[in-house]
Amino acid sequence: MGRCKTHGLMFLVFALIAPGAFAQPVDNFQVGFGAIDVTPDPVKSTVYLAGFGKNRKATKVNDPLMARAVVFADGKKKIAIVSVDLVGLFNDVAQRVRKQLPGFEYLLVTSTHNHEGPDTMGLWGPNPWTSGIDADYLKRVEAGLVKAIQDADKNKAPATAFIGTANGPELLHDGREPYVKHDELVVLRFEDANKKAAGLVVQWNNHPETLSSKNTEISADYVGYTVDYLKKKYACPVVYLTGTVGGLMTSLHVEIKDDKGNALKDGTFEKTERYGLLLGQLADKAFAAAKPIGLTPLQARSKPFFAPIDNDLYVFGFNVGVLKRDAFLWKGDPFKANPADPKDDRKARLCIQSEVGWIKMGDLEIAAIPGEIYPELVLSKVQDPPDKGADFPDAPIEPGIYAQMKSKHKIIVGLANDEIGYILPKRQWDATAPFCYGRKKAQYGEENSLGPETGPILCEMFRSIANHR
């Protein structure tokens, strides 16, 4: 027995002074970044700008639109996230990109929801019955997404990860009652073996629409300025992710002043650039406060679902071919639906197929939500009791997105693998009189939503995958 104890003690001492002689590194974490310019040329072909009214034609390029990718690896699995400076991409784009990039545990395609780039959804063409999509350009975007991810994959290298947050309520305007802001900015920063910056991932919850509806110059809006500021300051690549933007989180009507204290106007590049700088400085605070985080092992789950289309404008878009995506017949089952046939009764209730996703990387969870979700549904702040004017005051409160995520650190990525419009709490749906809060007309939101069932269905889908049910 004594001999065994002596050998055990010698082993312990040797292991303490030379741990590398016996133990392999537990954390095989690697990260890589890639970026591709996907700016269209409005001189070569007409570019219809998205996000506001129809027939808004681009006249020139102010700053580039980029597809920015990050790839995470743990030695066994790889997860890719690519974000592009566009208004939104449908699920078929994500599916096509995935087919070209086998070998990933999960691949997430998202958009910044930029309102100063080309129409990539078909809703902002010259008139209500003509799509604004340039098919050749969309193919170029898809190729750019693939190339950005391939470059990020090739650039993978060992890194140490840190996470930090900062709050910036002063940089958000909530355009709809009840006023609930998701004002947390999250920064993931990575250091290489020499403790130099290897890359940043920044997540913020706001519409990139500071240039507003009269602008005719192609731009990434404030996102481009924020990314440029951070790239120059930290001398590393930056990926920007848009999170919670429904409800309505906007940069419009946010009071922004220049260095002399003069208020800057919406719809100007001066305000847009200044907002981008201020957001970059908020990211500085999160960067400075960042603490080490383990990002392995990697896990991911996704779940497809069907949601009914109860929006007459969207149904019109399907019928005239402006919305080019597969339509199905809704039979009340979010898990099963038959394809809609042009011969079907035009009064039949249609639905679309989309997906939700869940990623867990060590101590971080990421919710992948395919649209513009309201902060109430993310932060479990659905109004209770509902306003008397609500259309469905007895609707159950949906399970909150963050409440389903058990890790210490959480991030939400909106417009993830699809753009299905606004995702509202059902009991806050307010499309018919009397209107909530004593208003004489309905607030903005419902006209850009599939319908009141989207929120309940989507939140339940996410609850099921986050809890592995």
ChimeraX attribute file (.defattr): number of C-alpha atoms within 10 A of each C-alpha:
attribute: neighborCount
match mode: 1-to-1
recipient: residues
	/A:1	5
	/A:2	7
	/A:3	8
	/A:4	9
	/A:5	10
	/A:6	11
	/A:7	11
	/A:8	12
	/A:9	12
	/A:10	12
	/A:11	11
	/A:12	13
	/A:13	12
	/A:14	13
	/A:15	14
	/A:16	11
	/A:17	9
	/A:18	11
	/A:19	13
	/A:20	10
	/A:21	10
	/A:22	9
	/A:23	9
	/A:24	9
	/A:25	9
	/A:26	9
	/A:27	15
	/A:28	16
	/A:29	22
	/A:30	23
	/A:31	27
	/A:32	25
	/A:33	30
	/A:34	24
	/A:35	24
	/A:36	21
	/A:37	16
	/A:38	21
	/A:39	22
	/A:40	23
	/A:41	15
	/A:42	17
	/A:43	11
	/A:44	7
	/A:45	11
	/A:46	16
	/A:47	26
	/A:48	30
	/A:49	33
	/A:50	30
	/A:51	24
	/A:52	15
	/A:53	15
	/A:54	19
	/A:55	16
	/A:56	23
	/A:57	21
	/A:58	24
	/A:59	17
	/A:60	15
	/A:61	17
	/A:62	13
	/A:63	14
	/A:64	17
	/A:65	25
	/A:66	22
	/A:67	29
	/A:68	28
	/A:69	31
	/A:70	28
	/A:71	25
	/A:72	25
	/A:73	25
	/A:74	20
	/A:75	13
	/A:76	10
	/A:77	16
	/A:78	19
	/A:79	22
	/A:80	23
	/A:81	23
	/A:82	28
	/A:83	26
	/A:84	29
	/A:85	30
	/A:86	30
	/A:87	26
	/A:88	30
	/A:89	27
	/A:90	23
	/A:91	21
	/A:92	15
	/A:93	17
	/A:94	19
	/A:95	15
	/A:96	13
	/A:97	20
	/A:98	17
	/A:99	10
	/A:100	10
	/A:101	14
	/A:102	10
	/A:103	12
	/A:104	14
	/A:105	16
	/A:106	20
	/A:107	23
	/A:108	22
	/A:109	29
	/A:110	35
	/A:111	27
	/A:112	28
	/A:113	31
	/A:114	27
	/A:115	27
	/A:116	31
	/A:117	27
	/A:118	34
	/A:119	26
	/A:120	24
	/A:121	24
	/A:122	21
	/A:123	25
	/A:124	26
	/A:125	26
	/A:126	15
	/A:127	13
	/A:128	17
	/A:129	18
	/A:130	17
	/A:131	23
	/A:132	27
	/A:133	24
	/A:134	20
	/A:135	10
	/A:136	8
	/A:137	18
	/A:138	19
	/A:139	12
	/A:140	15
	/A:141	24
	/A:142	18
	/A:143	16
	/A:144	22
	/A:145	29
	/A:146	23
	/A:147	20
	/A:148	26
	/A:149	27
	/A:150	20
	/A:151	18
	/A:152	24
	/A:153	23
	/A:154	14
	/A:155	15
	/A:156	18
	/A:157	18
	/A:158	19
	/A:159	23
	/A:160	20
	/A:161	22
	/A:162	19
	/A:163	22
	/A:164	22
	/A:165	22
	/A:166	19
	/A:167	16
	/A:168	16
	/A:169	14
	/A:170	10
	/A:171	20
	/A:172	21
	/A:173	22
	/A:174	23
	/A:175	20
	/A:176	14
	/A:177	14
	/A:178	17
	/A:179	13
	/A:180	20
	/A:181	24
	/A:182	24
	/A:183	20
	/A:184	16
	/A:185	22
	/A:186	26
	/A:187	27
	/A:188	23
	/A:189	25
	/A:190	23
	/A:191	18
	/A:192	16
	/A:193	11
	/A:194	8
	/A:195	10
	/A:196	13
	/A:197	17
	/A:198	24
	/A:199	24
	/A:200	27
	/A:201	19
	/A:202	23
	/A:203	22
	/A:204	26
	/A:205	26
	/A:206	26
	/A:207	27
	/A:208	30
	/A:209	25
	/A:210	28
	/A:211	26
	/A:212	19
	/A:213	17
	/A:214	12
	/A:215	19
	/A:216	20
	/A:217	19
	/A:218	26
	/A:219	30
	/A:220	29
	/A:221	31
	/A:222	27
	/A:223	28
	/A:224	21
	/A:225	22
	/A:226	26
	/A:227	22
	/A:228	17
	/A:229	19
	/A:230	22
	/A:231	17
	/A:232	10
	/A:233	11
	/A:234	15
	/A:235	14
	/A:236	17
	/A:237	22
	/A:238	26
	/A:239	25
	/A:240	24
	/A:241	28
	/A:242	25
	/A:243	31
	/A:244	30
	/A:245	27
	/A:246	28
	/A:247	29
	/A:248	25
	/A:249	26
	/A:250	20
	/A:251	25
	/A:252	24
	/A:253	14
	/A:254	19
	/A:255	16
	/A:256	21
	/A:257	15
	/A:258	12
	/A:259	7
	/A:260	6
	/A:261	8
	/A:262	9
	/A:263	12
	/A:264	18
	/A:265	18
	/A:266	20
	/A:267	16
	/A:268	14
	/A:269	18
	/A:270	17
	/A:271	24
	/A:272	29
	/A:273	19
	/A:274	19
	/A:275	26
	/A:276	23
	/A:277	21
	/A:278	19
	/A:279	23
	/A:280	23
	/A:281	15
	/A:282	21
	/A:283	27
	/A:284	19
	/A:285	17
	/A:286	23
	/A:287	21
	/A:288	13
	/A:289	14
	/A:290	19
	/A:291	14
	/A:292	13
	/A:293	18
	/A:294	15
	/A:295	22
	/A:296	21
	/A:297	18
	/A:298	21
	/A:299	16
	/A:300	18
	/A:301	16
	/A:302	17
	/A:303	14
	/A:304	14
	/A:305	19
	/A:306	25
	/A:307	27
	/A:308	24
	/A:309	23
	/A:310	18
	/A:311	17
	/A:312	12
	/A:313	15
	/A:314	18
	/A:315	21
	/A:316	14
	/A:317	19
	/A:318	17
	/A:319	15
	/A:320	13
	/A:321	14
	/A:322	23
	/A:323	21
	/A:324	16
	/A:325	14
	/A:326	12
	/A:327	23
	/A:328	22
	/A:329	20
	/A:330	21
	/A:331	15
	/A:332	13
	/A:333	12
	/A:334	18
	/A:335	12
	/A:336	15
	/A:337	20
	/A:338	12
	/A:339	14
	/A:340	19
	/A:341	11
	/A:342	9
	/A:343	6
	/A:344	9
	/A:345	9
	/A:346	12
	/A:347	7
	/A:348	12
	/A:349	16
	/A:350	24
	/A:351	26
	/A:352	21
	/A:353	20
	/A:354	22
	/A:355	19
	/A:356	23
	/A:357	24
	/A:358	23
	/A:359	22
	/A:360	20
	/A:361	20
	/A:362	16
	/A:363	15
	/A:364	20
	/A:365	23
	/A:366	20
	/A:367	24
	/A:368	26
	/A:369	29
	/A:370	28
	/A:371	30
	/A:372	29
	/A:373	29
	/A:374	25
	/A:375	29
	/A:376	24
	/A:377	25
	/A:378	22
	/A:379	17
	/A:380	15
	/A:381	15
	/A:382	23
	/A:383	16
	/A:384	10
	/A:385	9
	/A:386	18
	/A:387	18
	/A:388	13
	/A:389	20
	/A:390	21
	/A:391	21
	/A:392	17
	/A:393	18
	/A:394	11
	/A:395	15
	/A:396	11
	/A:397	19
	/A:398	22
	/A:399	21
	/A:400	20
	/A:401	23
	/A:402	21
	/A:403	13
	/A:404	17
	/A:405	21
	/A:406	13
	/A:407	14
	/A:408	8
	/A:409	17
	/A:410	15
	/A:411	22
	/A:412	24
	/A:413	30
	/A:414	27
	/A:415	32
	/A:416	34
	/A:417	29
	/A:418	27
	/A:419	22
	/A:420	25
	/A:421	21
	/A:422	25
	/A:423	31
	/A:424	29
	/A:425	27
	/A:426	23
	/A:427	25
	/A:428	24
	/A:429	24
	/A:430	24
	/A:431	19
	/A:432	12
	/A:433	14
	/A:434	16
	/A:435	19
	/A:436	23
	/A:437	13
	/A:438	12
	/A:439	11
	/A:440	10
	/A:441	13
	/A:442	18
	/A:443	17
	/A:444	14
	/A:445	20
	/A:446	18
	/A:447	17
	/A:448	15
	/A:449	22
	/A:450	25
	/A:451	21
	/A:452	26
	/A:453	18
	/A:454	22
	/A:455	25
	/A:456	21
	/A:457	19
	/A:458	26
	/A:459	23
	/A:460	15
	/A:461	22
	/A:462	27
	/A:463	22
	/A:464	14
	/A:465	18
	/A:466	25
	/A:467	11
	/A:468	9
	/A:469	8
